[in-house]
């Protein structure tokens, strides 16, 4: 992941972070903040590790580990 890709992902969340100012109490502010950052962190992690498969239950194809 390049710096530009990271900044683009962060820029997508900027409006949501600015919207946090409307919360009246700290609990709702913190809960919404946590949702935003968790989603951003997950997206960054997935982009840096690899693409998520369409079917997460399907095993990847690999050869046999040992000969018998």
C-alpha positions as CSV (number, residue, x, y, z in Angstrom):
1,X,0.0,0.0,0.0
2,X,1.4,3.3,-1.0
3,X,1.2,6.6,1.0
4,X,-1.3,7.9,-1.5
5,X,-3.6,4.9,-1.1
6,X,-3.5,5.3,2.7
7,X,-4.3,8.9,2.5
8,X,-7.2,8.3,0.2
9,X,-8.7,5.8,2.6
10,X,-8.2,8.2,5.5
11,X,-9.8,11.0,3.5
12,X,-12.9,8.9,2.9
13,X,-13.4,8.7,6.7
14,X,-12.7,12.5,7.3
15,X,-16.4,13.5,7.0
16,X,-17.5,10.8,9.4
17,X,-14.8,12.0,11.9
18,X,-16.0,15.6,11.5
19,X,-19.6,14.4,12.1
20,X,-18.6,13.3,15.6
21,X,-18.9,16.8,16.8
22,X,-22.7,16.5,16.9
23,X,-22.6,14.0,19.7
24,X,-23.8,15.3,23.0
25,X,-22.2,12.8,25.3
26,X,-18.8,11.2,25.4
27,X,-20.1,7.6,25.3
28,X,-21.8,8.0,21.9
29,X,-18.8,10.0,20.6
30,X,-16.4,7.2,21.7
31,X,-18.7,4.4,20.3
32,X,-18.9,6.1,16.9
33,X,-15.2,6.9,16.9
34,X,-14.4,3.3,17.6
35,X,-16.6,2.1,14.7
36,X,-14.9,4.5,12.2
37,X,-11.3,3.6,13.3
38,X,-12.0,-0.1,13.4
39,X,-13.4,-0.1,9.9
40,X,-10.5,2.0,8.6
41,X,-8.0,-0.3,10.3
42,X,-9.6,-3.4,8.9
43,X,-9.6,-1.9,5.4
44,X,-5.9,-0.9,5.7
45,X,-4.9,-4.3,7.1
46,X,-6.7,-6.1,4.3
47,X,-5.1,-3.9,1.6
48,X,-1.6,-4.4,3.0
49,X,-1.8,-8.2,3.6
50,X,-3.8,-9.4,0.6
51,X,-7.2,-9.3,-1.1
52,X,-10.0,-11.0,0.8
53,X,-11.4,-13.9,-1.1
54,X,-15.1,-13.9,-2.2
55,X,-15.8,-17.1,-0.3
56,X,-13.9,-16.9,3.0
57,X,-14.7,-20.6,3.8
58,X,-13.0,-22.0,0.7
59,X,-9.5,-23.3,1.3
60,X,-6.7,-22.1,-0.9
61,X,-5.2,-24.7,-3.3
62,X,-1.9,-26.1,-2.1
63,X,0.1,-29.2,-2.7
64,X,0.3,-32.0,-0.2
65,X,2.5,-31.4,2.8
66,X,4.1,-34.8,3.2
67,X,4.6,-37.9,1.1
68,X,3.4,-41.3,2.4
